[in-house]
Amino acid sequence: MAKKPQRKLFFAIVFLTLLVLSSVCVSLIPCVNASKVSVQDKGLSLLSDVLNLDMTEYAITMREYPQDSYLGVMPQEHV
């Protein structure tokens, strides 16, 4: 009969340990949502930051070409 209280205590300790560990893991997950940058924004950033062009001086027309998927997989985006 002495084994039953020890067994309950063991399972209670294991349960509480798992509960504390899971709550610590959840608290370490960052709660930040990253914004998705479009291909057009990447292109403008490339022109202004890398090539050091003043984009207010130019008239810019953005064109978007449809991309076909191959077996449901979209190809990589090119700027």
Phi and psi in degrees as a GROMACS rama.xvg file:
@    title "Ramachandran Plot"
@    xaxis  label "Phi"
@    yaxis  label "Psi"
@TYPE xy
-73.9836  -19.3383  ALA-2
-73.978  -30.0468  LYS-3
-64.7696  -46.7649  LYS-4
-64.7349  -35.6468  PRO-5
-66.4522  -36.9954  GLN-6
-67.4694  -42.6377  ARG-7
-63.4694  -41.2265  LYS-8
-64.4867  -41.1929  LEU-9
-62.2885  -47.737  PHE-10
-66.0192  -34.7017  PHE-11
-65.4694  -42.463  ALA-12
-66.2278  -42.5864  ILE-13
-63.478  -43.2153  VAL-14
-62.8264  -46.5948  PHE-15
-65.6251  -36.8702  LEU-16
-63.8621  -45.2585  THR-17
-63.2971  -37.7798  LEU-18
-65.1281  -43.7839  LEU-19
-66.6198  -43.38  VAL-20
-63.9474  -40.5253  LEU-21
-68.9803  -36.0149  SER-22
-70.3747  -32.1754  SER-23
-67.6189  -42.3834  VAL-24
-62.7217  -40.9549  CYS-25
-67.4281  -36.581  VAL-26
-72.1099  -19.6269  SER-27
-85.7617  -12.0197  LEU-28
-73.0029  126.24  ILE-29
-68.149  144.615  PRO-30
-108.733  50.8248  CYS-31
-115.869  135.194  VAL-32
-102.205  124.588  ASN-33
-81.5533  141.029  ALA-34
-89.4725  145.362  SER-35
-89.5092  128.738  LYS-36
-95.5366  131.037  VAL-37
-77.9188  165.058  SER-38
-64.5553  -35.7411  VAL-39
-64.3125  -43.134  GLN-40
-64.8262  -37.0621  ASP-41
-64.2533  -40.9774  LYS-42
-64.8099  -44.3429  GLY-43
-64.0733  -39.494  LEU-44
-64.1156  -39.6029  SER-45
-62.6936  -45.1126  LEU-46
-66.4842  -41.2518  LEU-47
-82.6902  -38.6051  SER-48
-86.4762  -44.5944  ASP-49
-83.1539  -47.8433  VAL-50
-88.201  -6.79908  LEU-51
58.0332  42.7876  ASN-52
-92.1706  140.897  LEU-53
-84.2396  104.624  ASP-54
-71.9096  -12.5781  MET-55
-73.9194  -16.8327  THR-56
-84.0263  -12.3164  GLU-57
-118.694  149.678  TYR-58
-94.0414  119.098  ALA-59
-110.169  132.241  ILE-60
-117.118  122.582  THR-61
-93.9865  133.464  MET-62
-121.788  138.892  ARG-63
-120.084  123.115  GLU-64
-99.5845  133.879  TYR-65
-66.6647  140.903  PRO-66
-110.093  131.458  GLN-67
-85.1777  143.792  ASP-68
-94.208  152.354  SER-69
-115.435  111.379  TYR-70
56.8271  37.2722  LEU-71
83.7477  0.203789  GLY-72
-103.738  126.577  VAL-73
-82.546  140.758  MET-74
-71.3814  167.948  PRO-75
-69.1551  152.849  GLN-76
-84.9516  139.939  GLU-77
-116.056  134.308  HIS-78
